[in-house]
């Protein structure tokens, strides 16, 4: 693993900050009202971050292209998820499609 | 539980020791942000940048706290414990109930259910993942993006969100060859500007839209989302 002190610091930051978010909403409740627009923007930002993570982990390896097998598997999983397939089916299909593609010699 | 399993398995096959997913699942207790953290650090990004990205994902807990009626989490130490088990599920189920005792029961049952299932699944998944050495052959590297995609698919059904997400993904992909690892995902946030001019355009957003040569009235209506922020806006 990378530098574990840094990883621990990152984990602690994430844990403490998340707790602070959880608590501050309840504490602030009596005093402020949170505009729904802002809530929507926050939610949108989260989805954008995660979508970018999907794209980069599916299509890239280091600074280059990951090959076709992995994105093919992810795409198969994505189609199933869109069609409301159960979570496990989605994940196993993604892995299986990628594994079979590699078996057939797809990079 | 199934998501916890894949989380643990993915974390260890990405090269993290077992205690990382185990500790995170208990201490952070917010799945998507933990995946994001693991993903950015695995790609070579700084753990602190990964934590900040995770915090952005978890910022939704602030409006959750605002939406929860007082008394659901209780007072004193109960509140401190109850605060930790605040998550998408416990808030949704609490808001769906009619009176306070039921809200409280639903919140705590659901919160503790997640507190048991998520770390339990993560540790089990990590143990299974530790037994696998050649992750490429089994296509396990495709699991990570597939899991996250499955998590965000419900949000992507809203067209505005979908468009912004695609734009963000494109930014991240274009940036990948040129910037240090971990940064592309953060750069994707620029796409949030696409959402800023969405519903109920304020003066500022209208200005931004005019600058972009777009018409603010073209915005779609807010999605009938399953998230409590939208469905149970109490205050």
Interface residues (C-beta under 8 A of the other chain):
Chain A: X1 X2 X3 X6 X7 X9 X10 X11 X13 X14 X15 X17 X18 X19 X21 X22 X23 X24 X25 X26 X27 X28 X29 X30 X32 X33 X34 X36 X37 X38 X39 X40 X41 X42 X43 X44 X45 X46 X47 X48 X49 X50 X51 X52 X53 X54 X55 X56 X57 X58 X59 X60 X62 X63 X64 X69 X70 X73 X74 X77 X78 X81 X82 X87 X88 X90 X91 X93 X94 X95 X96 X97 X98 X99 X100 X101 X102
Chain B: X2 X3 X6 X15 X16 X17 X20 X23 X24 X27 X28 X29 X30 X32 X33 X34 X35 X36 X37 X39 X40 X41 X43 X44 X46 X47 X48 X50 X51 X52 X53 X54 X55 X56 X57 X58 X59 X60 X61 X62 X63 X64 X65 X66 X67 X68 X70 X73 X79 X83 X84 X86 X136 X137 X138 X139 X140 X141 X142 X143 X144 X145 X146 X147 X148 X149 X150 X151 X152 X153 X155 X156 X160 X161 X164 X165 X166 X167 X168 X169 X170 X171 X172 X173 X176 X177 X178 X181 X184 X185 X186 X187 X188 X189 X191 X192 X195 X196 X198 X199 X200 X202 X222 X225 X227 X229 X230 X233 X235
